[in-house]
């Protein structure tokens, strides 16, 4: 834990001890914040710290494109003081529920509130815009001040805490962005192509200089056809791609079909390690954090495509020690 965070914890503890009457007031209670996805929820938790009692609707392996809220989920949302969601139609069928809840409590679409139109990737499907902004750490860091502002409105007594946490977290995210960029650049030019199950990595490709190709479209609600498999297999053979990747929220059958089709044309292709795209790993693990998600994805991609993983920058050394990750 950094000195700044220790100081913040000490201040919070002192305040609680010297003003016990506030323990019964809404201003002193942790905020009941509900986030839709883990990528949003982890940012909210990093900013909220001890002033937050947060939870996520969608856990590991849950596809937000196909997600439908249960009665229990709606009850959880109704009890929240504030709701955070990604936006740009990522949550699909949850949109109507979020719109209704927004009439009675702060309900923040963090991506639309934090980005400009010219920073987004347009699509030719029903989305119109690619919602997977978290694949670019620098772009995703834009939501951090948005989250701090929204939490401060709900709990002004913790505003300075939120601002300090947000500032420290943005420094880590910018360092992560630089590390991913350097690591991806080490992949040989001819092999710098990322083939995955669906089009979730376009922001990653744009930010870090790697070509991306998804077998399936932007939304996993679309079907993958024989023509899609054939097209991707031809690309893999033409480019000599050594590995294609499965995703944690999607069945690996389409990736396996591409590999088999490529092998029939004489190209030996392996399945790269599983990547996190629309959901993170288990809570309490490295993969269950946003930084850990991109760190793990990048290591898998670089190692499978014959690159060299860069040493972590100084700004991520504290983070690395928390997770027992070697410095290089």
Secondary structure, DSSP 8 states (H G I E B T S, - for coil): --HHHHHHHHHHHHHHHH-GGGGGSGGGS-EEEEESSHHHHHHHHHHHGGGEEEEESS-TT--TTT----HHHHHHHHH-SEEEE--TTTTGGGHHHHHHHTTTSEEEEHHHHH--GGGS-B-SSSSSB---GGGSHHHHTHHHHHHHHHHHHH-GGGHHHHHHHHHHHHHHHHHHHHHHHHHHHTS-GGG-EEEEEES--HHHHHHHT-EEEEEE-SSTTS---HHHHHHHHHHHHHHT--EEEEETTS-THHHHHHHHHHHHTT---EEEEEE-SSS---TTSGGGSHHHHHHHHHHHHHHHTT-------GGGHHHHHHTT----
